[in-house]
Amino acid sequence: MPEIGTMINVRGLKRSFKTPKGVIEAVKNISFEVKRREIVGFLGPNGAGKSTVLKMLCTLLRPSDGEASIAGFDLLRDAKQVRRHIGYVSQSGSTSPEARAGDEIVWHAQLYGIDRNEAKERGKHLFDVLDLEGQWEQKCGSLSGGQRRRLDIAMGLIHQPELIFLDEPSTGLDPQSRANLWDHIRKLREDFDTTIFLTTHYMDEADALCDRLLIIDHGEIVGRGEAKTLKSQVAGDNIKLTLRDNRDTQKAALCSESIAIAQPIISGNLVQIMVKDGAASLPKLAAALNEGGVEAIGIEVSQPTLNDVFLSLTGRSLRD
Amino acid sequence: MKQYFGDSYVVFLRSMTLSLQNPIWVLVSIMQPILYLALFGPLLVQVAGVPGFPVGDSWQVFVPGILVQLAMFGSLFVGFGIVAEWRSGVIDRMLVSPASKNALITGRVMRDVIMLIVQSIILIGVAFLFGLRIGPGAIFASLVLVGLLGAAFSYFSYAAGLWLKSEDVLAPMINSIALPLMLLSGILLPMSLAPRWLQIVSDFNPIKHVVQALRSVFRGEYLNFETILGLFLALSVLSVAAIVGNLAIKSQAR
């Protein structure tokens, strides 16, 4: 295996689907690179095209156009070599609920040409590393959500790939299991030197895990860089006002016009106002509200989040 | 080629183990042939005296039909299993491995065929208790024919499952194909009892010729036209089915 600095190199990747309503361009001309040992995340709302890109890079979906090299192999011409060198952990899981966890991982290893004894040894080691001790004989269906996701990751690592793709790794897990899963994912790089490429629609996941982010919306990359840099590019801070009822929100939004640097966002009895400098704007806002006869029952200043980054790039919230 | 067989064996081992670990599946599989024979056999024995009934002892006419029915209904429904496996991510996970794609289907078909052979042996054994008498050659030949047919139906069913990806669509589709195939195959009542036009229609049903081949094998006639035609058609149907099945699994990655 030649030592390569660039693990993923994608150039002009496109994918369209034919539907009865016409052709849908799910992925429009995407290019990016991922270096060895990086953890890079695709952040975007559901339906943005994240999973479609991931499936193309894992040889599950043929690109309509463009090219890519994965772990040094051409995605289209050398798909079999690509498959040998990547692990893929899909959103929908990887195991039959009726199968025993240990059996499933050994059979999976055998599909990579690994012999049974070696597979058992590697599988047991991965179970230890991923906190699955004692689950070897358990049926996959009886594991908890977090355990099953870690089993999926163990399955994806059994052939010791240099690169692993995680599709929405923490979806459906409770907060504790998520934090635990993130620890495990970070450790993969330390323990196995694995390069990790993941998709997520959770900004906290992107914040917690990724060295670098690619922000994707409507099949296009609209922003890229470290989370810190992206956030610092967002012009200002956020002031969140909580009001007594919905009638006050319009008035409050009107009052904030002089200091806001973007159109205030109203949701329920909340108004979100983007300002240049949170601390300096607060007294001005208070005065303006007073003048307008609006009484705020809560006021909160916050630094920009990845959601604000997404908002400033697309004009929409990640949660929409 | 070596990889194809190796991968098929792993997939076979996996699906066989999962099936055998399910006691209800094992019980149903064993009871099925016995129920067919016990509940339907006595009825057909009564019909055997009717003019136009094919030559041979009534059990020799009846058991081949039940064998083919077993092959059809056992194998046509395996597609449900693959829809469930697809839903749980197993199929995608295997497609991302370097394993031969064709092997992913073939290994599962191997499980189905072996299970069908075991069921067929049980069925023939129970039929002996009812009074069937055939030689070991006939048993072997009939297992070959049933195995070929079962493999073909399994391939078709997996292909349908992979394309439709929905149990709700798969069930009516299988029924609407299986029912005319079965009625026009002379399984339940021999086609020799049918009016002329129906007989002509049924001539286009390959299953009917396989049933007739089985019946002539059961009479101890191995090398007549019927047997050779049945074997040829069973092999042809299997070839088409295998191609369709392999296309279906390959179409999953595009």
Boltz contact constraints between the chains, C-beta under 6 A:
constraints:
  - contact:
      token1: [A, 58]
      token2: [B, 96]
      max_distance: 6.0
  - contact:
      token1: [A, 60]
      token2: [B, 253]
      max_distance: 6.0
  - contact:
      token1: [A, 62]
      token2: [B, 254]
      max_distance: 6.0
  - contact:
      token1: [A, 80]
      token2: [B, 98]
      max_distance: 6.0
  - contact:
      token1: [A, 83]
      token2: [B, 96]
      max_distance: 6.0
  - contact:
      token1: [A, 83]
      token2: [B, 98]
      max_distance: 6.0
  - contact:
      token1: [A, 84]
      token2: [B, 98]
      max_distance: 6.0
  - contact:
      token1: [A, 88]
      token2: [B, 96]
      max_distance: 6.0
  - contact:
      token1: [A, 90]
      token2: [B, 89]
      max_distance: 6.0
  - contact:
      token1: [A, 90]
      token2: [B, 92]
      max_distance: 6.0
  - contact:
      token1: [A, 92]
      token2: [B, 89]
      max_distance: 6.0
  - contact:
      token1: [A, 93]
      token2: [B, 88]
      max_distance: 6.0
  - contact:
      token1: [A, 93]
      token2: [B, 89]
      max_distance: 6.0
  - contact:
      token1: [A, 94]
      token2: [B, 89]
      max_distance: 6.0
  - contact:
      token1: [A, 94]
      token2: [B, 93]
      max_distance: 6.0
  - contact:
      token1: [A, 96]
      token2: [B, 88]
      max_distance: 6.0
  - contact:
      token1: [A, 96]
      token2: [B, 90]
      max_distance: 6.0
  - contact:
      token1: [A, 98]
      token2: [B, 18]
      max_distance: 6.0
  - contact:
      token1: [A, 99]
      token2: [B, 18]
      max_distance: 6.0
  - contact:
      token1: [A, 107]
      token2: [B, 10]
      max_distance: 6.0
  - contact:
      token1: [A, 107]
      token2: [B, 14]
      max_distance: 6.0
  - contact:
      token1: [A, 110]
      token2: [B, 10]
      max_distance: 6.0
  - contact:
      token1: [A, 111]
      token2: [B, 10]
      max_distance: 6.0
  - contact:
      token1: [A, 111]
      token2: [B, 97]
      max_distance: 6.0
  - contact:
      token1: [A, 111]
      token2: [B, 99]
      max_distance: 6.0
  - contact:
      token1: [A, 112]
      token2: [B, 97]
      max_distance: 6.0
